[in-house]
Amino acid sequence: MTDTIDYVANFDPEWYLSTYYGSIEGEEEEGSFCSFMHDSFLDFFQTRDLASEYLLDIGTGPNISTILTSSRHFTHVDLSDFAPANLNVLRAWKRGERVLVSGIMKYEMDKHDDTRSLEARNDELRKKIGKIMRIDVNNPELFIDESVRPESGRKYDVISSNLCLEAATQSVVQYLEALKNITKMLKSGGYFILTGVLEQHFYRVGDYRFTCAYLTKSDIQEMFRKCVYEVLEWRSLNEYQGVNQVEARQDDISDAVYSDFKDAFVMLAQKK
């Protein structure tokens, strides 16, 4: 496999979707990541008053699973990504030309005691999606397609991001600058829901290994504090899975084919 950071030329959205999001079980090497993420989101929204009007998802990829729970609590949802191929997948889904992550959507609906059809749930979600924008988190301007941008002066009530920032950057320094660029779009008092991985060097998409910023829990929490956030919640995949699965993953990390992270997390932070 070839190492890369070129998301325009080398990221294959269909391989990514089928491998990591074909079902709620996901890829075996990553353990219970999908269910962990959805259960964490559900708990955040059930136990805290996060519902509001405008949500921005950063680095959505070709994958709507990260907005399934959160979209229930907002009137307007904007999506974003850097790779044109991922944006094309999202736009085709929004036009009703394809379905995405049906197995994961069914899991999320069951968690909410939602007995409607998948078609009805998709239609509801599509109606909430506003803009699908091209972004570059490493660019201070953030939104790099002038034809599709947020309304002038728009600040979001909540920003979410799933497995984006560590993948879009290669160092702690670069990650911090990306976080600063994103934070400008969040209202004071607004919330940031971040899903990420710790101590990862790479993850696989097709025949490529996409290299990442190597980050610890203390790195991430300190960077959020520097950007004037209060960290309210931190959920760990290792704690969610229990000791036996964690030990098995740690033993196998040196032989990892799909990704070599040591833990994953979902964090809730509030901008002061």
Number of C-alpha atoms within 10 A of each C-alpha: 11 9 13 16 17 13 16 12 11 16 24 18 20 14 15 17 18 14 17 21 21 17 19 22 16 19 18 11 18 20 18 18 23 21 19 22 22 23 15 23 22 17 10 19 15 11 8 8 9 16 17 14 14 20 28 27 24 25 27 26 27 25 21 19 22 21 22 19 21 22 19 14 17 17 15 18 26 21 24 24 23 22 22 17 18 23 23 15 19 25 17 12 18 20 10 13 10 11 15 19 18 17 16 23 20 19 17 20 18 12 13 11 9 13 11 11 11 16 12 11 16 18 14 13 18 16 12 16 17 17 17 22 23 24 21 21 26 19 13 14 12 18 19 16 11 9 9 13 18 18 8 6 7 12 19 24 21 26 23 21 20 24 18 19 24 26 23 23 21 17 13 17 11 17 23 20 18 21 17 19 17 19 21 15 19 21 17 16 14 20 24 27 19 22 22 23 27 19 17 21 18 23 18 22 21 16 13 19 21 22 21 22 22 19 20 16 15 9 14 18 17 15 18 21 15 13 17 16 22 18 17 10 13 15 16 17 23 21 14 18 14 10 10 9 15 17 11 12 19 14 11 12 15 10 9 17 14 20 22 23 22 17 21 23 23 22 21 20 21 21 19 13
